[in-house]
Amino acid sequence: MAGRVRHLDPVYAVEPLEPTHHDHPMRTVTNEMAAGGEFAAADAEAVQTLFDSMAGEWHRHDVAERLIALEDALQRSDLPAGVLVELGAGTGIGTKVIARFRPVHAAIDLSAGMLAQAPPGLAPWTRADASQLPLADRSVDVLVLLNMLLFPAEVDRVLAPGGALVWVNTVGEATPIHLSPEAVVDAVPGEWVADASRAGAGIWCVARRAEVGQD
Ligand SMILES: C[S@@+](CC[C@H](N)C(=O)[O-])C[C@H]1O[C@@H](n2cnc3c(N)ncnc32)[C@H](O)[C@@H]1O
């Protein structure tokens, strides 16, 4: 479990926010899941209840400046063609951005309340648990996680050879569900290489499995 991260110069003005939310319950879960912890039925229930309760107000997060990092990641990365799946799509705030670049084959979320707020027709909205995805092994070319928990074993299982993992935190280190690019590539089994950058207050990282002999 190791990876190398190349930090690209930011294109957009950067004003990183103060790192916050160290003790936020979602940060604790984020770190536990990245470390390979079990996402038990009680965790799924708690996460679902939490986001169901916030779904009606989630449109407040739909702010253009907060989506700069996702847009920058999609613009500046040479992503493989093929099947793109978004995990933790919520109300589709990020899905709307992704869909401007390419089709979204599935937009997955655990919270029915969040999905109920998503724009109909934009993507196949799918209620499922990202810790046990209803996807075949090696069936996805691009996985996008915007402010979403990382389940390393499932990422490893469903990503096709040559596939890419796009990790974005809209407000960088102030995002409750935050991992650094280094933590992302270290979490996923195998050897990974990644490009990362900042855009606005956000951070992004696009990781791929390292090819044999790659420096
Ligand atoms: C912080 S919200 C982000 C939503 C959206 N990506 C955005 O940035 O507006 C995290 C989302 O991940 C979903 N989520 C958390 N754990 C999940 C899991 N195990 N499987 C699927 N979705 C999950 C939540 O329901 C929630 O909608």
The ligand as a Gaussian input file, in Angstrom:
#p B3LYP/6-31G(d) Opt

LIG

0 1
 C      -21.090000      15.038000       2.283000
 S      -22.324000      14.310000       1.279000
 C      -21.744000      14.729000      -0.348000
 C      -22.814000      14.710000      -1.378000
 C      -22.350000      15.232000      -2.744000
 N      -21.279000      14.434000      -3.276000
 C      -21.931000      16.674000      -2.605000
 O      -20.731000      16.962000      -2.532000
 O      -22.849000      17.538000      -2.548000
 C      -21.886000      12.592000       1.394000
 C      -22.856000      11.707000       0.654000
 O      -22.349000      10.385000       0.685000
 C      -23.396000       9.504000       0.943000
 N      -22.856000       8.281000       1.543000
 C      -22.219000       8.157000       2.721000
 N      -21.876000       6.877000       2.933000
 C      -22.278000       6.187000       1.843000
 C      -22.214000       4.829000       1.460000
 N      -21.669000       3.902000       2.245000
 N      -22.718000       4.471000       0.264000
 C      -23.289000       5.387000      -0.547000
 N      -23.398000       6.699000      -0.229000
 C      -22.905000       7.089000       0.953000
 C      -24.328000      10.267000       1.861000
 O      -25.632000       9.749000       1.864000
 C      -24.218000      11.672000       1.277000
 O      -25.216000      11.901000       0.308000

